[in-house]
Amino acid sequence: TFGFAVISSVNYNDLGLGCHGQFRSRGSLGINFGEKMQRSLQLDATHSSCGSMSCKNDGYNTIGAAFGIAF
């Protein structure tokens, strides 16, 4: 996926993100399993950056995992 976000601070930990507007791209890979395929396991990787709209453009990456159960 690809999207746009507005953040409250241009600083994140020791990163200077440049401006409040950030582009965000995300890739996911997952599987559904179990009886009636009601459970899911997913890995996500994201990258956020101001897309060079500012001279300071550290950007940041995240990696995560999710487990879900459908009712």
N, C-alpha and C positions, 0 to 999 in steps of 0.2 A: 504494500500500500504506500501511498504518498500523500502527504497532507501539509497543512500549515498551522502553526500554533502561535499564540501570543503568551509570553512568559512575564512574570512580575519582576524579575531581576535579571540584569545582563551578566551577572556573575554566578557561577555554579562551582562550589568548592574553590579550586585554584584556577578555574578556566574563565577566560573572558570571552563571552559569547557574542559580543559586538553590538547587538540591538535586541529589542523585545520580540521582533518577529523571527520565527524559526521554522525552517522547512524540516519535515520529519519523514524519513523513509523507513519502512519496516518489512522484514521478511519473516515468514513463519513456516514451520514444517511440523506436521503432527499426524497422529493416527487416532482413529476411533476403534474401540474394542469392547469386549464383554457382551453379555446377553443383550440382544437388540441394539448393539453398538452404542450404548448409553454412556460410556466413559471415553474420555479423550485425554491425550497427553500431547503437549505442544511445546516446541522450542521457538523462541522469538529473538531476533536481532534487530536493533534499531540504530539509526544514526540521525542526530539532530545537528543542524548548522544554519547559520544565517545566510548561506548561499552567496557569500562575498558582498552582501549589501552594506557591509561595514569593513573598515580596514582591519579590525580585530575579528578573527574568525576561527577560534579554537575548535568549536564543535565538540560533540561527545557521542560515545557509543554505549549501548547497554545490551546485555544478553540476559535472557530470563527463561523460565520454564513455567508451565501452567498445567494443572490437572483439573478436569471438569467432570461433573456427573449430571446427566439430564434426568429430569423427573417426569 
